[in-house]
Amino acid sequence: MNTRKLIIYLIVLLSSISSKAQNDDILLKVNDREVSADEFKWLYFKNNAGEQYSDIDEYLKLYIRLRLKVEAAEDAGIHLTSSFKNEFSAYRKQLAKNYLTDQEVKEELLERAYERYKTEINAYHILVRCPADAPAEDTLKAYNKAMNIRQRITLGEPFESVAKGASDDPTAIMNGGNLGFFTVFQTPLPFENAAYRMRVGELSIPVRTSSGYHIIKIQDKNPNPGRIKVAHIMKATPPGSTEAQRARAKLQIDSLYQILEEGADFSALARKHSDDNMSASNGGELPWFGSGEMIHEFSVAAFNLMRDNEYTKPVKTAYGWHIIKRLEKESLPSYEKAKKYLENRLSHSYLLEISKKSFAEKLKKEYNFNLNKNALNWFYEKADSAFRHGHQFKDIASLPGDILYSFASEECSMKDFAIYINQKGDHVPAWDSIIFINELLDQKVYSHLLEYEDSRLEEKYPGFRYLMNEFYDGILFFEMSDSLIWQRSVNDSTGLSSYYESRKDEFMEEAAAKARIFEIDSDAGRWKTRRLTRIIKRKHDRENFYTKIMDKAISGKDTLVNITEGTWDKGENKILDGIRWKEGIHETEHNNGIILVDILQIREERPMLLEDVKSTIIPDYQEYLEEQWVNKLMEKYDVSLNRAVLQKLKQESGK
């Protein structure tokens, strides 16, 4: 349907509306789907940020077409397919994340993370292992052990030797407790908090994490150098290698370094000789990395390279010998550029739970959360040591039927919570009754609140509802258009051929002539020119015409005839355009010289072949198919528009 026809259709449509049948805030109704003025306004401003649409009327025409196609897709049952449901559900889950956390707290966490991200820390540590759910007496024993170790260091024992003998971290035997450089999100949060508070050279008191107690010593703090991309050649000496194997690896890496110094190609050597099979096939290239993402000695050597394409002398690590070549380097990005990276790391850190729990507290207030303390005390009493380690209520039906907590229209009975304990009890510390019950209750309340809030997002946040509607429509529109228009335009050879036949006169191929052009140089003189003209006219159609003519055309070092052969369209060759196109020999003058043109073949003007115009005609064919389809949909579905609401919307929007 062309623009004029669509405008006429809308005018007729507007004049036929019964105001009695319309709700004041409903702008548009296509079949059974109502679109409010607010939703349309939201869509218009969201999708009309540039100059794509001049006004609301223009956008409305396009939107009606979209809604008609969505109705057709629903009639076809596309919204009922598992592929549609999975894609729609995944999008909703992703979008809902931003509505189910405390965004202010999250932003504060990200800003704090960026401040820490600016600094890299080199630290040593000694670990005294103590599980998170260890009994109180075991926890105290581990703490006292950590304090004794700390005292040994303060009295003068070298940190590294103490770490090798006393640390429960198995890597300490190799690295003396040296963690290398790290930055934000690369160590447990209590460890990170302590490290960023400490000064260089300072020794911490025991720091508790889920792994146990840590004695931390800060070796160095530097500005974050950013990220780097390198290639390397490696000769491996994994833990357990013999002295002979280590000596052979050193000899090999030294030989490779010497070959590089003599001008060998780094990538070629890596492909042929590197023991790192994952990177060798790619010339030794490794993924980008930053502080804490690579073993300490390797990272330090890489970041010490000052220029791209510079490489190190052989570098020793716990895994072997390396020659490292710098490929690219990026400095520390700005907060806005680093935000996405930090947000991704935040989502994999339990720091995110802080913003989620903060959000849950807000929901408790909003939905009048009420806790039955008497029911909670009943669980405290039941959670003795035997229960905490078995955590099974075998006879749920015999439990009291009281409500443990409630909010909004939701309730959780004591029986509900008992079932939750049976399911989740083995995932929380079980050495203290109150901690055991409170931890499970917090988890239950938190998940219940978020589940309830999630169920209300469309109702509570119009923007969320509009986004979901837009995505829903977009998937259906794409699937329906893909099958009825885009795929058909490519695969329906009969339909495309028929459409081409109806328009082939628009794709004409210019007339063309295949010819030989003989240009006689003006320096040939009158007598020589006449003689060459006669020879060309007699010999031009013979198999050996070139030899016959050129024998007479060469005078000393000069060639008096220039012969050009080709096929030219009208307008491409001035000489051809200056004569009448007829097969045979023609004589004319050009630049004071004689020219003979032998037209060998003439191709008349003709339509171009379909294969030659496909890239142009397929988009036109798609538009043609779409117009046919929309015309049928307009006949099939009822469309009604509230003119008063539209006018009000225009006034509010200034459009």
LUMTORTOR-54261 format. One record per atom (N, C-alpha, C): residue in one letter; x, y, z. Coordinates in steps of 0.1 Angstrom, whole numbers, plus 5000, padded with zeros to 4 digits. Atoms other than C-alpha are relative to their C-alpha. Layout:
BEGIN
AXYZ
...
***
This chain:
BEGIN
M500949885000
M500050005000
M500950125000
N499249885000
N501550344991
N499550105010
T500249914989
T501650635014
T498650074999
R501349935002
R498650814998
R498849915004
K501150094997
K496450505001
K499949985015
L500050024986
L497450455037
L499450115007
I500649884994
I496550815046
I498550004998
I501450005002
I493150775030
I499449905009
Y500550114991
Y492650445049
Y499950055014
L500149954986
L493450625082
L498950105002
I501049904999
I491150915074
I498649935001
V501350074999
V488250675068
V499949935013
L500050074987
L489250485099
L499650095011
L500249904990
L489250795120
L498550045000
S501449945001
S485850915108
S499049895004
S501050104998
S484250575114
S500049955015
I499950044986
I485150545151
I498850055009
S501049974990
S482350535177
S500750045013
S499449954988
S483450745207
S499549925012
K500550084989
K481250535229
K500849875003
A499450134999
A483250225222
A501550015005
Q498549984997
Q486650375232
Q500150045015
N499649954987
N488250415266
N500850134999
D499449875001
D489650765273
D501549984998
D498650015001
D493250635276
D500549904990
I499650095010
I493250375249
I500050074986
L499749935013
L494750515217
L499649924989
L500150095012
L494650215194
L499549865005
K500350144997
K493049875193
K500149934986
V499850095012
V494149615167
V499549865004
N500650134996
N491949305169
N499750015015
D500349994986
D491849245207
D501150075008
R498949944993
R495149415216
R499850155001
E500149864997
E494749755232
E501350075003
V498749924997
V497550015232
V499650135006
S500349884993
S497350295257
S500750124994
A499249885005
A498350655249
A501350005006
D498749994993
D501050625275
D501049904994
E499150095006
E502550315259
E500550044987
F499649965014
F502450455224
F501050125001
K499149884998
K504050785237
K501449955004
W498850054996
W506750585254
W500849944988
L499450065012
L507450385222
L500550114990
Y499649905009
Y507450695201
Y501350075003
F498849934996
F510050885221
F501249915001
K498950105000
K512150575226
K500649984987
N499550045014
N512350495189
N500150124991
N500049885009
N512250855176
N500950105005
A499049914995
A515350995191
A500650094989
G499449935011
G516751105157
G498950064991
E500949945009
E515051235126
E499349904991
Q500550115009
Q513750905113
Q498550024997
Y501449985002
Y510050995118
Y499750155002
S500249854999
S508851355112
S498950035011
D501049974990
D505751335135
D499349875004
I500850124994
I503351105154
I499249934989
D500850065010
D501151045124
D500949904992
E499150095008
E504150895104
E500349885008
Y499750124992
Y505150675133
Y498849915003
L501250074998
L501550575139
L499749904988
K500250095012
K501350435103
K500849885001
L499150114999
L504350225109
L499649915011
Y500450084988
Y503150105143
Y498849924997
I501250085004
I499749995129
I500449884992
R499550115009
R501549785103
R500749895009
L499450104991
L503649625131
L499049925007
R501050074992
R500649545152
R499249904992
L500750105009
L498849385122
L500849874998
K499150125002
K501849155117
K500149925012
V499950084988
V502049065153
V498749925002
E501350084999
E498348965153
E500149884991
A499950125009
A499048745123
A501049895006
A499050104994
A502048585141
A499349925012
E500750074989
E499848505171
E499049914995
D501050095007
D497148355148
D500849884995
A499250125005
A499948135134
A500649925012
G499550084988
G500848025170
G501450015003
I498549994998
I504448145170
I500350035015
H499849974985
H504048275206
H499949885009
L500250134992
L503247915217
L501149914998
T498950105002
T506447755204
T501050015011
S499050004990
S509147655228
S501250094998
S498949915003
S511747855210
S499750155003
F500449864996
F509748175214
F500050025015
K500249994985
K508948105251
K501450015006
N498750004994
N512648035258
N500750134998
E499449885003
E513848345241
E499450125008
F500749904993
F511248565257
F500349995015
S499750024985
S511848415292
S501450055003
A498649974997
A515648465289
A500150165000
Y499949855001
Y515148835279
Y499450065013
R500649954988
R512748895308
R500949995012
K499250034988
K515048735333
K501250105000
Q498949915000
Q517948955321
Q499650145003
L500549864997
L515849275321
L499650025014
A500549984986
A514449205355
A501150025010
K498949994991
K517849195371
K500250155005
N499849864996
N518049575371
N498950055009
Y501249964991
Y514649595389
Y500049935013
L500150084988
L515549345416
L501350025008
T498949974992
T518649505431
T499950155004
D500049864996
D519249835450
D501050074991
Q499149945009
Q520650035422
Q500950115006
E499249904993
E521950315445
E501249935006
V498950074994
V523950065465
V500949944990
K499250065010
K525149885434
K500950104994
E499249905005
E526350215420
E501250045009
E499049974990
E528250285452
E501149905000
L499150115000
L529849945451
L500950014987
L499249995012
L530949995415
L501050125000
E499149894998
E532450335423
E501249975009
R498950054991
R534350185452
R500949914993
A499250105007
A535449905430
A501050074990
Y499149935010
Y536850145404
Y501150075007
E499049944993
E538750335430
E501149905004
R499050104997
R540450015441
R500649954987
Y499550055013
Y540849905404
Y501250094996
K498949915004
K543150205400
K501449955006
T498850044993
T545750035423
T500249854999
E499750144999
E547449695420
E500949985012
I499350034988
I548749525451
I500849874999
N499250125000
N551549275455
N500149965015
A500150044986
A550949075487
A500549855002
Y499750144995
Y552248765506
Y498949965010
H500950044990
H549948555527
H500349865005
I500050134994
I549848255551
I498649965004
L501450044997
L546648055554
L500049895011
V500350114990
V545447865584
V498649964997
R501350045005
R542547665571
R499049985011
C501150014991
C539247685589
C498750024993
P501349995008
P535847605572
P499150105006
A501049894996
A533047865574
A499149945011
D501050064990
D530847615594
D500749935011
A499350074990
A533547505618
A499450035014
P500449974986
P532547475655
P500850115006
A499449894994
A533447755678
A501449975005
E498750044994
E536247565695
E501149984989
D499150025011
D537847475661
D500450144994
T499849875005
T537547835650
T501050075009
L499149934990
L539347965682
L501449934998
K498750075002
K542047695677
K500850064988
A499349955013
A542747815641
A500450145002
Y499649864998
Y542748185652
Y501350005009
N498849994991
N545348115680
N501249954992
K498950055008
K547447915655
K500550124991
A499649895009
A547448215631
A500750115008
M499349904992
M548448455659
M501449955004
N498750064997
N551348225669
N500950024988
I499249995013
I552548225632
I500450154998
R499749865002
R552248605631
R501150055010
Q499049964990
Q554348635663
Q501449954995
R498850055005
R557048425647
R500650104990
I499549905011
I557348675618
I500450135007
T499749874993
T557248985641
T501349985008
L498750024992
L560148825661
L501249984990
G498949995009
G562248815629
G500149884990
E499950115010
E561648485610
E499650054987
P500449965014
P561548545572
P498649954997
F501450035003
F557948555560
F499949884990
E500150115010
E558648325530
E500349865006
S499650134994
S560348055550
S498949955010
V501250044991
V557448055576
V498949954991
A501150045009
A554948035547
A500249874995
K499750135006
K556647735532
K499849895010
G500150104990
G556547555565
G498649995007
A501250004991
A553247665581
A498750034992
S501249975007
S550847775554
S499249884995
D500950115006
D547847555544
D499750024985
D500149985015
D547947705509
D501049924993
P499050095006
P549547435488
P501050064991
T499049935009
T551247685465
T501150075007
A499049934992
A553247835493
A501349935000
I498750075000
I555847565491
I500850044988
M499349955012
M556747705456
M500250155000
N499849855001
N556148075460
N500250075013
G499849934987
G556648145497
G498950085004
G501249924997
G553148285499
G499850124992
N500149885009
N553648545472
N498849984990
L501250015009
L550248605455
L500250084987
G499849925012
G551748835429
G499150125001
F500949885000
F549849145419
F498649974998
F501450025002
F546149165421
F499350135002
T500849884998
T543349415421
T498649965004
V501350034995
V539649435429
V499349884994
F500850115003
F537449125428
F500849874997
Q499150125003
Q540448885426
Q500349925012
T499850074987
T540548785463
T498750015007
P501249984992
P537848725489
P499850145005
L500349864996
L536149045500
L500750045013
P499349964988
P537549045536
P501550024998
F498650005004
F541048975522
F500250134993
E499849885008
E540649255497
E499850135008
N500249884991
N539249505523
N501350025008
A498849994992
A542249435545
A501250054992
A498849975008
A544849455517
A500050154996
Y500149865005
Y543549795504
Y500150105012
R499949914988
R543549945540
R501550005004
M498650014995
M547149835547
M501050084993
R498849935006
R550450015540
R501049904995
V498950085004
V553449875522
V500949965011
G499250054989
G555449655545
G499349965013
E500850034989
E552649615570
E499649865001
L500450144998
L551749275585
L498650015008
S501449994994
S548049215593
S499949915012
I500550104991
I546349045622
I499249904992
P500750105008
P544548725612
P498750064993
V501249965008
V541848805585
V499249884997
R500950125001
R538848565584
R499450014986
T500850025012
T537548445550
T499349865001
S500750135000
S535448135541
S501049895000
S499050115000
S538747945537
S500749985014
G499350004987
G540148035571
G500650135004
Y499349884995
Y542548285587
Y501350034991
H498849965008
H545148475566
H500850105007
I499149904996
I548248655577
I500550074987
I499749935013
I548848925550
I501250095002
K498949915001
K552049115542
K499950084987
I500149925012
I551849405517
I501550024995
Q498749985006
Q554949395495
Q500150134992
D499949885009
D554149675470
D498650044996
K501249955006
K551349895457
K500450104989
N499749925011
N551450055423
N498750044993
P501249975008
P549050235399
P499849884990
N500350115009
N547249975378
N500550034986
P499449985013
P549149945345
P499149984988
G501050035011
G546049855325
G500049854996
R500050135005
R545849555303
R501049984988
I499050025010
I548249395279
I499749874992
K500250125009
K548249145250
K501449964996
V498750045003
V551348935245
V500049864993
A499850145005
A552648625227
A501249945008
H498850054993
H555148385243
H500449864993
I499550135003
I557348095235
I500449935013
M499850074987
M557447835263
M500749874999
K499550134999
K559647545272
K499749965015
A500650034988
A557847365300
A500949925009
T499350084989
T559347235333
T498950005011
P501150014990
P556147145353
P500649945013
P499650064987
P556347055390
P500349854999
G499650145001
G558146715393
G501049974989
S499050025011
S560546775364
S501349965007
T498650044995
T564046615369
T500950124997
E499049905002
E567146825370
E500450004986
A499650005014
A568046705335
A499050064991
Q501149945008
Q564646805321
Q500150165002
R499949854998
R565047155337
R501250064992
A498849955007
A568547195323
A499850004985
R500250005014
R567447085288
R499050114996
A500949895003
A564547335289
A500750134999
K499249875000
K566947615298
K500950014988
L499250005012
L569247515270
L499250044987
Q500949985011
Q566347515245
Q499650144999
I500549875001
I564947845255
I501150104997
D498849915004
D568448015253
D500349994985
S499850015015
S568847875218
S499050074992
L501149935007
L565448005207
L500250155001
Y499849864998
Y566348345222
Y501150054990
Q498949965009
Q569648355202
Q499550004986
I500550005014
I567748265170
I499150124998
L500849875001
L565348555177
L500950124998
E499149895001
E568248785182
E500650014986
E499450005014
E569548685147
E498950044990
G501049965009
G566248795132
G498949914996
A501150095003
A563948495132
A498650055003
D501449964998
D560148535131
D499549945013
F500550044987
F558648515166
F498949904999
S501250085001
S555348365155
S500449864994
A499650135006
A557048095134
A500749915010
L499350074989
L559247995163
L499049945010
A501050054991
A556247975186
A499249894995
R500850115005
R554247755163
R500849875000
K499250125002
K557147515158
K500649955013
H499250054988
H558847505193
H499350025013
S500649974987
S556547635220
S499349885006
D500650114993
D555347375246
D498550045004
D501349964997
D552147575252
D499149984987
N500750045012
N549947395227
N498850094997
M501249915002
M546947625232
M500350124992
S499749875007
S548747935220
S501049984988
A499050025011
A551447785197
A499450004987
S500650005013
S549047735169
S499650144995
N500349865003
N548248105170
N501250095001
G498849924999
G551848215170
G500450045014
G499749974986
G552048215208
G499150115006
E500849894995
E549348485212
E499149955012
L500950024988
L547548495246
L498950105001
P501049904999
P544348665255
P500550125008
W499649884992
W544449015270
W499949965015
F500050024985
F545249015308
F500450135007
G499649894992
G545649255336
G500649955013
S499450044987
S546949255372
S499249885006
G500650114993
G546348925390
G499549894991
E500650105009
E545248735359
E501149914994
M498950085005
M548648585351
M501049975011
I499050034990
I551348415372
I501050125002
H499349884996
H553448685390
H501250034991
E498749975007
E556848655373
E499750034985
F500349985014
F555248635338
F499450144999
S500749875001
S553048935345
S501050125001
V499149894998
V555849155358
V500950024988
A499149995011
A558149075329
A499250064988
A500749955011
A555349145304
A499750155001
F500349854998
F554349485319
F501350085000
N498849925001
N558049585320
N500450034986
L499749975014
L558249575282
L499450144997
M500349865002
M558149935271
M499350034986
R500549975013
R557149905234
R499449874994
D500650125008
D555049685211
D501149944992
N499050095008
N557049405194
N501349985007
E498850034992
E559749415221
E499849875007
Y500150124993
Y560449085237
Y501049995011
T499150024988
T562048965270
T501149904997
K499150114999
K565048755277
K499249895007
P500750114994
P564048405290
P499650035015
V500649974987
V561748445321
V499749865006
K500350124993
K561548165347
K498750015008
T501250014991
T558148075363
T499949865005
A500150134995
A556947775382
A499749894990
Y500550105011
Y555747615349
Y501149994989
G499050025010
G558847665328
G500750134997
W499349885005
W560847925308
W499150064988
H500849935010
H559148185286
H500850124994
I499649885007
I560148445260
I498750074997
I501349935001
I557448715261
I500150124991
K500049895010
K556648955232
K498850085002
R501249914998
R554449255238
R499450034986
L500749975012
L551849295211
L499250135000
E500749874998
E549549575224
E499950025015
K500349974986
K548849755257
K499050115000
E501049904997
E545949955270
E500250065014
S499949944986
S546150205299
S498749985007
L501250024992
L543650205327
L498850084994
P501249935006
P540150295312
P499450095010
S500849924992
S537950565325
S498949925007
Y501050074993
Y535150475349
Y498949954991
E501150035009
E532450485322
E500449884991
K499650115009
K534550245300
K500249885008
A499850124991
A535450015329
A498849955006
K501250044992
K531950005343
K499449874996
K500650135005
K530749715321
K500849885005
Y499150114995
Y533749505330
Y499849985015
L500150014986
L533449585367
L498649955004
E501450044998
E529649525366
E499949854998
N500050155002
N530249175352
N500849935011
R499350064989
R532849105379
R499250015013
L500849994988
L530449235405
L498949905001
S501150105000
S527649005394
S500549865003
H499450134996
H530048705400
H500650015014
S499449994987
S531048835434
S498850015010
Y501149994990
Y529048805466
Y499850145005
L500349854997
L529349185469
L498650034995
L501349975005
L526249185447
L498949975010
E501050044990
E524349025475
E499750125010
I500249894991
I524849345495
I498950094994
S501149925006
S522749545470
S498749935000
K501250075000
K520249265468
K499350005014
K500650004986
K519849245506
K499550145004
S500549874997
S519549615508
S498650024993
F501249995007
F516849595482
F498949925007
A501050084993
A515049315502
A499550085012
E500449924988
E515049545533
E499050114996
K501049905005
K513249815512
K498749944997
L501250075003
L510749565500
L499249965013
K500750034987
K510049455536
K499250125005
K500849884995
K509049815545
K498950034991
E501149965010
E507049865513
E498849905002
Y501150104999
Y505049545518
Y499749955014
N500450034986
N504749555556
N500349865005
F499550134996
F506749255564
F499849985015
N500250034986
N505749085597
N500549865003
L499450124996
L507648815615
L499449955013
N500650064988
N506048585641
N501249945008
K498950034992
K508748575667
K499849875009
N500250124993
N507148295687
N500249884991
A499850115009
A507148075657
A501549984997
L498650015003
L510748155650
L500749945012
N499350064988
N511748065686
N499749855001
W500350155001
W510047725681
W501149934992
F499050065009
F512547665653
F501450005007
Y498849994992
Y515447785675
Y500249885009
E500050114990
E514547525701
E500149864994
K499950135007
K514147245676
K501449974994
A498850025007
A517447305659
A501249975009
D498950044992
D519647125683
D501149944991
S498950045008
S522946975673
S499749884991
A500450115009
A521446645660
A499250044988
F500849955012
F518946825639
F500850074990
R499249915009
R521447075625
R500849914990
H499250095009
H523446785610
H499249904992
G500950095008
G520446585598
G499050094993
H500949905006
H518246895591
H498849934992
Q501250065007
Q515146685583
Q498849995010
F501350024993
F511646725596
F499349894993
K500650115007
K510246385588
K498550005000
D501550004999
D506646445598
D499650154999
I500449865002
I505846785583
I498650035004
A501449984997
A502146735588
A499750035015
S500249984986
S502546735626
S500550135005
L499549874996
L504147075627
L498950105003
P501049904998
P502247375641
P499650074987
G500549945012
G500147545614
G500150155000
D499949854999
D501047905624
D500750064988
I499349925010
I502248165600
I501350055005
L498749954996
L505948235603
L500250154997
Y499949865005
Y505948555583
Y499050034989
S501049965010
S503748755560
S500450144994
F499949865006
F503949055536
F499150014988
A501049985011
A501549205511
A499049895001
S501050115000
S499248915501
S500749865002
E499250124999
E502048655507
E500149955015
E499850064987
E502448415537
E501049884999
C499250124999
C504948155548
C499749935013
S500350074988
S503747895572
S501249935006
M498950084993
M505947705597
M500349874992
K499850125008
K505347395576
K500850034987
D499349965012
D506547585545
D501550025003
F498649984996
F509747685563
F500749875003
A499450134996
A510347335576
A500449934987
I499650065013
I510247205540
I501250074994
Y498849935005
Y512747475530
Y501249965007
I498850044992
I515047375558
I500549864995
N499650135005
N514947015546
N500750004987
Q499449995013
Q515847125511
Q501450075000
K498849915001
K518547385519
K500950005012
G499350004988
G519847305553
G501549964999
D498650045000
D523047145542
D500950104993
H499349905007
H524147465524
H500450125010
V499749894991
V524547685556
V500849945012
P499350044988
P526847675587
P499049935010
A501050084991
A525347415612
A500649995014
W499450024986
W527447475644
W499350085011
D500749924991
D525047725660
D498550004996
S501450015004
S521247695662
S499450134995
I500549875004
I520448065659
I500550044986
I499449965013
I522948125631
I499449914989
F500550105010
F521647805613
F498650054995
I501449965003
I517947915615
I499950144993
N500049865006
N518548285608
N500550004986
E499550005014
E520648215577
E499049944990
L501050065008
L517947985563
L498850094998
L501149915000
L515248235572
L500350124990
D499649895009
D517148525555
D499949964985
Q500050055014
Q517548315523
Q498549984996
K501450025004
K513848215523
K499350134998
V500749875001
V512548565530
V500550084987
Y499449935012
Y514948715504
Y499449954987
S500550065012
S513948475477
S498550024998
H501549985001
H510248505485
H499750144996
L500249865003
L510348885484
L500350034985
L499649985014
L512248885451
L499149934990
E500950075009
E509948625436
E498750084999
Y501249925000
Y506948835446
Y500150134992
E499849885007
E508449155433
E500149984985
D499850045014
D509448985401
D498649984993
S501450025005
S505748885396
S499350124997
R500849875001
R504649245399
R500750104991
L499249905008
L507249415376
L499250074989
E500849945011
E504849465347
E499050095005
E501049914994
E502249605370
E500550125006
K499449904992
K504549815391
K500850104991
Y499149915008
Y506849965364
Y499550004985
P500549995014
P505150075331
P501249994990
G498850015009
G508650105315
G500449864997
F499750145001
F509349745322
F498949934991
R501150065008
R505949645308
R500150034985
Y499949965014
Y506449845277
Y501149944993
L498950065006
L509849705271
L499749854997
M500350145002
M508549345275
M499049994988
N500950005011
N505649425251
N500750024987
E499349975012
E508049575226
E500949884995
F499250125003
F510349265228
F499149894995
Y501050105004
Y507349035225
Y499650024985
D500449975014
D506149215194
D501249984990
G498950005009
G509649235180
G500349854995
I499750145004
I510248855181
I498949954990
L501150055009
L506848775166
L500150074986
F499849935013
F507349045139
F501149944992
F498850065007
F510748905130
F499749864994
E500250145004
E509648545129
E499049994988
M501050015010
M506548615108
M500650074987
S499549945012
S508348855084
S501149924994
D498950085005
D511248615081
D499449894991
S500550125008
S509048325069
S499250054988
L500949965010
L506548525048
L500650104990
I499549905009
I508748795033
I501549974997
W498650005003
W512548765037
W500449864994
Q499650135005
Q512948385032
Q499349984986
R500750025012
R510348385005
R500650084988
S499549925010
S511948664986
S501349944994
V498850075004
V515148454984
V499749864994
N500350145003
N513648104980
N498949984989
D501150015010
D510548174958
D500550054987
S499549965013
S512248174924
S499050034990
T501149985010
T508948154905
T499450145003
G500549874997
G507548454924
G500950124996
L499049905003
L510748654921
L500150024985
S499949995014
S510948574884
S498850074994
S501249935005
S507348684878
S500150155003
Y499949854996
Y508049014897
Y501050074991
Y499049955009
Y511149064876
Y499550034986
E500649995013
E509249014844
E499150124999
S500949885000
S506749284854
S500850135001
R499249884999
R509649534859
R501250004992
K498650015006
K512449424837
K500350114990
D499749895009
D512049724814
D500750115008
E499349904992
E513349934843
E501549975002
F498650044998
F516649734843
F500649974986
M499550025014
M517949784807
M501550014999
E498650015003
E521349694795
E500350084988
E499749915012
E522849954772
E500549924988
A499550065012
A523549874736
A501550005000
A498550014999
A527149764731
A500549954986
A499450045012
A529549714702
A501349945003
K498750065000
K532449474699
K500750054988
A499349945011
A535049644677
A501550005001
R498649975001
R538649694666
R500250144995
I499849865004
I539850044663
I501550014996
F498749995005
F542850114641
F500350154999
E499749865000
E544350464648
E501350024992
I498849975008
I546850584621
I500650135005
D499349884994
D549350834636
D500050114989
S500049895009
S549151174620
S501450034994
D498649985005
D552951174616
D500349914988
A499850105011
A552550894589
A500150084987
G500149925013
G552051164562
G498949954991
R501250025008
R549451174535
R500249874992
W499850125009
W551050904512
W499949875008
K500050124992
K551750654540
K498749975006
T501350024994
T548350714556
T499149934990
R500950065010
R546550634523
R500449854998
R499650145002
R548650314519
R499649915012
L500450084988
L548050194555
L498449995000
T501550015000
T544250274551
T499649884990
R500350115009
R544150044520
R500349865006
I499650134994
I546049764538
I499049965011
I500950034989
I543749784568
I498749954995
K501350035006
K540649774547
K500049864993
R499950135007
R541949464527
R500349895010
K499550114991
K543449274557
K499249995013
H500549994986
H541249364587
H499249885004
D500850114996
D539049054585
D500749864998
R499250125001
R541848804580
R500549955013
E499650064987
E543048564607
E501450065005
N498749954996
N546648704606
N500050154997
F500149865003
F545449064602
F501050095007
Y499149924992
Y547649194630
Y501450004994
T498650015006
T550949064614
T500050084987
K500049945013
K549949184579
K500050155001
I500049854999
I549149534590
I501250055007
M498949944993
M551949584615
M501349994993
D498850005008
D554549474590
D500250134992
K500049885008
K553649784570
K499950135009
A500249894991
A552950004601
A501250045008
I498849974992
I556449994616
I501050074991
S499149915008
S558750274603
S501150045010
G498949984991
G562150264620
G499649965014
K500450024986
K561450294657
K498650035003
D501449954998
D557950424652
D499049904996
T501250085004
T554650234651
T498950094996
L501049905005
L552250424629
L498649965002
V501450044998
V549150224637
V499849945014
N500350054987
N547650164672
N498749924999
I501250085001
I545149874674
I499449975013
T500650034988
T542649844702
T498749924997
E501250095002
E539949574706
E499349995013
G500850024987
G537149554731
G498550014997
T501549995001
T533349584738
T499750125008
W500349884994
W531949924746
W498550035000
D501449964999
D528550044758
D499950144993
K500349875005
K526950354743
K500550105010
G499549894992
G528750664757
G501349975007
E498850044993
E531850474768
E501250034991
N498849985009
N534050544737
N499650114990
K500349895008
K534050874719
K500149974985
I499850045014
I535350724686
I498849924995
L501150085004
L532550464685
L498750095000
D501249915000
D529950724695
D499950094988
G500049915011
G530950934666
G499649944986
I500450075013
I529950674639
I498749935001
R501350085000
R526850494629
R500449855003
W499750144996
W526750144645
W499449914990
K500350105010
K526749894617
K501249914998
E498950095001
E528849584614
E500850034987
G499149975012
G531849634590
G501050115004
I498949914998
I534649874585
I499550154998
H500449865001
H534150254590
H501350095001
E498849915000
E536550544584
E499650135005
T500349874994
T536650864604
T501350075003
E498849934996
E539051134615
E499950045015
H499949974986
H540251204650
H501450065004
N498749934997
N542951444663
N500950014988
N499349985013
N544051514627
N500649874994
G499550135006
G544651144621
G498849924995
I501050085006
I542750874602
I499749885010
I500450114992
I540850614622
I499049914993
L500950105006
L539250294609
L499549915012
V500750084990
V536750114631
V499349884993
D500650125005
D535849754624
D499049955011
I501050054991
I532549674642
I499749864997
L500150145002
L532549304647
L498649955004
Q501350054995
Q529249264666
Q499350115007
I500849904993
I526449474679
I499049935008
R501050054991
R524349394709
R499050115003
E501049894998
E521149594710
E499650015014
E500549984987
E519649744741
E499149895004
R500850114996
R518049474762
R499950005016
P500150004985
P516749404798
P501249915005
M498950084993
M519449284822
M499449875005
L500450134995
L519348924833
L499650015015
L500450004986
L517648854867
L501249985009
E498950024991
E520848724882
E500950125002
D499249884999
D522549054874
D499450115009
V500749894993
V519949264892
V499449955013
K500650064987
K519049034922
K500250095012
S499749924988
S520749254947
S499250135001
T500849885000
T518649544936
T498549975001
I501450035001
I515349374929
I499449925012
I500550084988
I515149144960
I499450105011
P500649914991
P514649444984
P498750064995
D501349955005
D511949584961
D498949895000
Y500950115000
Y510349234959
Y499549985014
Q500450014986
Q510349224997
Q499050105004
E501049894997
E508549554999
E498749974993
Y501350045007
Y506049434973
Y499349895007
L500750114992
L505349114993
L499450065013
E500549944987
E504949325025
E498850084997
E501249925003
E502449565009
E498849914997
Q501150105003
Q500449264996
Q499549945013
W500350074988
W500549105030
W499250105009
V500649904992
V499649425049
V498650034995
N501449985005
N496649485026
N499149895004
K500850114996
K495349145034
K499750015015
L500249994986
L495849205071
L499050115004
M501049894997
M493949525070
M498649964997
E501350055003
E491049345054
E499649905011
K500350114991
K491249065080
K499850055014
Y500049964986
Y491749255113
Y499350135002
D500649884996
D489749525130
D501050105006
V499149904995
V491649845136
V499250125004
S500849894996
S490150125157
S501050105007
L499149904995
L491750455167
L499250115006
N500749894992
N490550715193
N500650134995
R499649885005
R490851045175
R500350115011
A499849904989
A490451255207
A501249975007
V498750034992
V493251065225
V501250034991
L498949975009
L495451105194
L500350155000
Q499849855000
Q494851485193
Q500650055013
K499549964987
K495551515230
K501549965001
L498650055000
L498751305226
L500950104992
K499249915009
K499951535198
K500250145008
Q499849874993
Q499351845220
Q501049985011
E499050024989
E501251695250
E501449984995
S498650035005
S504151585228
S500550114991
G499549895009
G504351905207
G500349954986
K499850065013
K504151685176
K498850024991
***
